């Protein structure tokens, strides 16, 4: 996916001005930056919910189909069980009931909810609800995945448990992904590359991370150095 010479303005606020960046196919681009610097706008343009005022967005063949959008809030159906929240989302593309059942159970098992299938959202902790949302996002057949701060407002232990669950699911079925976050640690742990917004024309920092995702440890010296660089960029933007 390529954002080519994108410009976007809201009234007097110039969010993007001749902005360009590329996301390699089947990779995760982490997008960080202060509030109001265009992170969600970038996702909405990628999803086709917003059009740039100028410029264009090019997608590879494998990125032009269905989109899975994972929000900060789980957005579960309150009157449906854990299993039903995932299974119902599959009906638009998976017509056979046994296929939907197999797919839903597979992804719920991967996020550790195989023993909670009959529970309703009000019976779940915040972390469990978000795991249902993550399982649903991956179970839905998609070519492009967009994540809008899905791990925000969670305690640190739960946050990184969910990050681990996400990595496990993504590596089973890699797809082009834009991941918006305020947390530099999350950005570094998940991203193949990190883009720091804050300049309407170009990202202040656009850096690839060569350490394999499964080998990343937040205490690693290279990752700590990248986190410090990213933090410095955010503070100065």
One Martini backbone bead per residue (centre of mass of N, CA, C, O) as a GRO file, in nm:
protein
  237
    1UNK     BB    1   0.097   0.036   0.022
    2UNK     BB    2   0.034   0.375  -0.110
    3UNK     BB    3   0.110   0.707  -0.021
    4UNK     BB    4   0.053   0.973  -0.264
    5UNK     BB    5   0.057   1.291  -0.217
    6UNK     BB    6  -0.099   1.366   0.045
    7UNK     BB    7  -0.397   1.564   0.113
    8UNK     BB    8  -0.537   1.708   0.430
    9UNK     BB    9  -0.826   1.904   0.535
   10UNK     BB   10  -0.957   2.089   0.832
   11UNK     BB   11  -0.997   2.363   0.734
   12UNK     BB   12  -0.713   2.502   0.888
   13UNK     BB   13  -0.622   2.198   0.913
   14UNK     BB   14  -0.316   2.054   0.821
   15UNK     BB   15  -0.249   1.719   0.815
   16UNK     BB   16  -0.179   1.683   0.504
   17UNK     BB   17   0.126   1.748   0.283
   18UNK     BB   18   0.249   1.572   0.053
   19UNK     BB   19   0.218   1.269   0.150
   20UNK     BB   20   0.453   0.983   0.190
   21UNK     BB   21   0.402   0.619   0.200
   22UNK     BB   22   0.508   0.273   0.265
   23UNK     BB   23   0.355  -0.059   0.263
   24UNK     BB   24   0.437  -0.359   0.288
   25UNK     BB   25   0.346  -0.653   0.218
   26UNK     BB   26   0.268  -0.831   0.491
   27UNK     BB   27   0.281  -0.590   0.705
   28UNK     BB   28   0.367  -0.377   0.987
   29UNK     BB   29   0.253  -0.048   1.054
   30UNK     BB   30   0.351   0.180   1.283
   31UNK     BB   31   0.153   0.452   1.430
   32UNK     BB   32   0.272   0.757   1.561
   33UNK     BB   33   0.146   1.029   1.774
   34UNK     BB   34  -0.007   1.291   1.836
   35UNK     BB   35  -0.279   1.440   1.883
   36UNK     BB   36  -0.405   1.549   1.569
   37UNK     BB   37  -0.189   1.405   1.336
   38UNK     BB   38  -0.359   1.162   1.156
   39UNK     BB   39  -0.402   0.860   1.231
   40UNK     BB   40  -0.707   0.811   1.176
   41UNK     BB   41  -0.711   0.932   0.894
   42UNK     BB   42  -0.529   0.718   0.769
   43UNK     BB   43  -0.722   0.482   0.816
   44UNK     BB   44  -0.971   0.600   0.666
   45UNK     BB   45  -0.829   0.611   0.391
   46UNK     BB   46  -0.757   0.309   0.374
   47UNK     BB   47  -1.077   0.229   0.397
   48UNK     BB   48  -1.252   0.460   0.232
   49UNK     BB   49  -1.396   0.683   0.429
   50UNK     BB   50  -1.174   0.869   0.306
   51UNK     BB   51  -1.064   1.141   0.109
   52UNK     BB   52  -0.836   1.294  -0.044
   53UNK     BB   53  -0.773   1.602  -0.172
   54UNK     BB   54  -0.493   1.480  -0.250
   55UNK     BB   55  -0.395   1.227  -0.424
   56UNK     BB   56  -0.303   0.871  -0.359
   57UNK     BB   57  -0.408   0.521  -0.325
   58UNK     BB   58  -0.222   0.224  -0.332
   59UNK     BB   59  -0.296  -0.122  -0.409
   60UNK     BB   60  -0.266  -0.430  -0.387
   61UNK     BB   61  -0.433  -0.702  -0.478
   62UNK     BB   62  -0.426  -0.821  -0.164
   63UNK     BB   63  -0.571  -0.515  -0.057
   64UNK     BB   64  -0.878  -0.484  -0.214
   65UNK     BB   65  -1.064  -0.602  -0.018
   66UNK     BB   66  -1.132  -0.681   0.271
   67UNK     BB   67  -1.190  -0.523   0.595
   68UNK     BB   68  -1.029  -0.497   0.917
   69UNK     BB   69  -1.159  -0.327   1.215
   70UNK     BB   70  -0.982  -0.231   1.509
   71UNK     BB   71  -1.076  -0.116   1.813
   72UNK     BB   72  -1.055   0.001   2.127
   73UNK     BB   73  -1.333  -0.106   2.134
   74UNK     BB   74  -1.490  -0.409   2.107
   75UNK     BB   75  -1.791  -0.414   2.001
   76UNK     BB   76  -2.006  -0.600   2.123
   77UNK     BB   77  -2.269  -0.814   2.146
   78UNK     BB   78  -2.461  -0.830   2.430
   79UNK     BB   79  -2.670  -1.081   2.328
   80UNK     BB   80  -2.399  -1.237   2.275
   81UNK     BB   81  -2.177  -1.460   2.264
   82UNK     BB   82  -1.864  -1.528   2.210
   83UNK     BB   83  -1.917  -1.713   1.970
   84UNK     BB   84  -2.133  -1.534   1.822
   85UNK     BB   85  -1.955  -1.283   1.770
   86UNK     BB   86  -1.789  -1.444   1.557
   87UNK     BB   87  -1.987  -1.608   1.377
   88UNK     BB   88  -2.163  -1.368   1.269
   89UNK     BB   89  -1.918  -1.228   1.106
   90UNK     BB   90  -1.908  -1.481   0.881
   91UNK     BB   91  -2.178  -1.479   0.699
   92UNK     BB   92  -2.090  -1.305   0.443
   93UNK     BB   93  -1.854  -1.546   0.346
   94UNK     BB   94  -1.970  -1.802   0.523
   95UNK     BB   95  -2.216  -2.037   0.452
   96UNK     BB   96  -2.111  -2.266   0.619
   97UNK     BB   97  -2.158  -2.366   0.936
   98UNK     BB   98  -1.904  -2.550   0.986
   99UNK     BB   99  -1.700  -2.332   0.897
  100UNK     BB  100  -1.769  -2.121   1.107
  101UNK     BB  101  -1.717  -2.294   1.354
  102UNK     BB  102  -1.420  -2.364   1.297
  103UNK     BB  103  -1.315  -2.072   1.280
  104UNK     BB  104  -1.408  -1.961   1.553
  105UNK     BB  105  -1.269  -2.175   1.734
  106UNK     BB  106  -0.981  -2.129   1.642
  107UNK     BB  107  -0.951  -1.824   1.735
  108UNK     BB  108  -1.043  -1.861   2.030
  109UNK     BB  109  -0.815  -2.055   2.102
  110UNK     BB  110  -0.570  -1.861   2.038
  111UNK     BB  111  -0.691  -1.656   2.282
  112UNK     BB  112  -0.803  -1.842   2.528
  113UNK     BB  113  -1.153  -1.903   2.488
  114UNK     BB  114  -1.258  -2.210   2.498
  115UNK     BB  115  -1.406  -2.170   2.806
  116UNK     BB  116  -1.605  -1.897   2.698
  117UNK     BB  117  -1.836  -1.933   2.477
  118UNK     BB  118  -2.114  -1.886   2.672
  119UNK     BB  119  -2.047  -1.606   2.727
  120UNK     BB  120  -2.102  -1.277   2.810
  121UNK     BB  121  -1.978  -0.966   2.807
  122UNK     BB  122  -2.064  -0.901   3.114
  123UNK     BB  123  -1.876  -1.165   3.207
  124UNK     BB  124  -1.628  -1.001   3.122
  125UNK     BB  125  -1.340  -0.881   3.090
  126UNK     BB  126  -1.170  -0.647   2.923
  127UNK     BB  127  -0.961  -0.848   2.800
  128UNK     BB  128  -1.164  -1.058   2.693
  129UNK     BB  129  -1.316  -0.872   2.502
  130UNK     BB  130  -1.066  -0.806   2.328
  131UNK     BB  131  -1.012  -1.098   2.239
  132UNK     BB  132  -1.269  -1.129   2.081
  133UNK     BB  133  -1.209  -0.898   1.881
  134UNK     BB  134  -0.951  -1.025   1.769
  135UNK     BB  135  -1.072  -1.290   1.670
  136UNK     BB  136  -1.279  -1.157   1.479
  137UNK     BB  137  -1.076  -1.005   1.297
  138UNK     BB  138  -0.931  -1.275   1.198
  139UNK     BB  139  -1.177  -1.444   1.103
  140UNK     BB  140  -1.212  -1.232   0.912
  141UNK     BB  141  -1.199  -1.202   0.583
  142UNK     BB  142  -0.895  -1.040   0.479
  143UNK     BB  143  -0.655  -0.791   0.329
  144UNK     BB  144  -0.700  -0.563   0.555
  145UNK     BB  145  -0.557  -0.413   0.855
  146UNK     BB  146  -0.709  -0.207   1.117
  147UNK     BB  147  -0.566  -0.025   1.404
  148UNK     BB  148  -0.725   0.160   1.685
  149UNK     BB  149  -0.604   0.139   1.977
  150UNK     BB  150  -0.664  -0.167   2.119
  151UNK     BB  151  -0.463  -0.129   2.405
  152UNK     BB  152  -0.597   0.083   2.547
  153UNK     BB  153  -0.671   0.106   2.888
  154UNK     BB  154  -0.459  -0.104   2.993
  155UNK     BB  155  -0.287  -0.295   3.165
  156UNK     BB  156   0.031  -0.401   3.122
  157UNK     BB  157  -0.013  -0.708   3.136
  158UNK     BB  158  -0.256  -0.723   2.944
  159UNK     BB  159  -0.142  -0.580   2.701
  160UNK     BB  160   0.095  -0.795   2.645
  161UNK     BB  161  -0.092  -1.035   2.613
  162UNK     BB  162  -0.239  -0.919   2.361
  163UNK     BB  163   0.005  -0.882   2.186
  164UNK     BB  164   0.074  -1.183   2.178
  165UNK     BB  165  -0.191  -1.276   2.050
  166UNK     BB  166  -0.165  -1.110   1.794
  167UNK     BB  167   0.098  -1.229   1.687
  168UNK     BB  168   0.000  -1.518   1.662
  169UNK     BB  169  -0.222  -1.456   1.453
  170UNK     BB  170  -0.062  -1.300   1.235
  171UNK     BB  171   0.155  -1.529   1.172
  172UNK     BB  172  -0.059  -1.723   1.053
  173UNK     BB  173  -0.190  -1.447   0.886
  174UNK     BB  174  -0.055  -1.241   0.695
  175UNK     BB  175  -0.115  -0.879   0.672
  176UNK     BB  176  -0.183  -0.582   0.590
  177UNK     BB  177  -0.086  -0.331   0.845
  178UNK     BB  178  -0.238  -0.079   1.052
  179UNK     BB  179  -0.092   0.064   1.360
  180UNK     BB  180  -0.236   0.250   1.610
  181UNK     BB  181  -0.045   0.449   1.856
  182UNK     BB  182   0.093   0.589   2.170
  183UNK     BB  183   0.291   0.337   2.212
  184UNK     BB  184   0.616   0.265   2.157
  185UNK     BB  185   0.628  -0.030   2.249
  186UNK     BB  186   0.409  -0.139   2.068
  187UNK     BB  187   0.529  -0.049   1.800
  188UNK     BB  188   0.791  -0.224   1.829
  189UNK     BB  189   0.668  -0.510   1.881
  190UNK     BB  190   0.484  -0.511   1.602
  191UNK     BB  191   0.659  -0.373   1.396
  192UNK     BB  192   0.838  -0.348   1.090
  193UNK     BB  193   0.751  -0.045   1.115
  194UNK     BB  194   0.796   0.314   1.189
  195UNK     BB  195   0.563   0.589   1.220
  196UNK     BB  196   0.605   0.943   1.278
  197UNK     BB  197   0.399   1.185   1.345
  198UNK     BB  198   0.401   1.578   1.287
  199UNK     BB  199   0.431   1.610   0.973
  200UNK     BB  200   0.247   1.688   0.697
  201UNK     BB  201   0.463   1.576   0.480
  202UNK     BB  202   0.637   1.392   0.686
  203UNK     BB  203   0.777   1.170   0.859
  204UNK     BB  204   0.993   1.192   1.127
  205UNK     BB  205   0.974   0.866   1.141
  206UNK     BB  206   1.119   0.594   0.931
  207UNK     BB  207   1.152   0.261   1.054
  208UNK     BB  208   1.303  -0.032   1.055
  209UNK     BB  209   1.267  -0.376   1.191
  210UNK     BB  210   1.488  -0.660   1.201
  211UNK     BB  211   1.366  -0.797   1.433
  212UNK     BB  212   1.213  -1.056   1.512
  213UNK     BB  213   0.918  -1.069   1.671
  214UNK     BB  214   0.977  -1.325   1.861
  215UNK     BB  215   1.267  -1.182   1.958
  216UNK     BB  216   1.134  -0.965   2.118
  217UNK     BB  217   1.257  -0.742   2.379
  218UNK     BB  218   1.212  -0.467   2.576
  219UNK     BB  219   1.524  -0.509   2.694
  220UNK     BB  220   1.654  -0.456   2.440
  221UNK     BB  221   1.891  -0.243   2.331
  222UNK     BB  222   1.780  -0.176   2.046
  223UNK     BB  223   1.487  -0.113   2.137
  224UNK     BB  224   1.557   0.106   2.344
  225UNK     BB  225   1.686   0.297   2.139
  226UNK     BB  226   1.432   0.329   1.962
  227UNK     BB  227   1.248   0.434   2.184
  228UNK     BB  228   1.413   0.687   2.250
  229UNK     BB  229   1.392   0.809   1.967
  230UNK     BB  230   1.085   0.818   1.957
  231UNK     BB  231   1.038   0.992   2.208
  232UNK     BB  232   1.197   1.237   2.109
  233UNK     BB  233   1.016   1.290   1.864
  234UNK     BB  234   0.747   1.332   2.019
  235UNK     BB  235   0.840   1.570   2.202
  236UNK     BB  236   0.930   1.760   1.945
  237UNK     BB  237   0.647   1.769   1.772
   0.00000   0.00000   0.00000
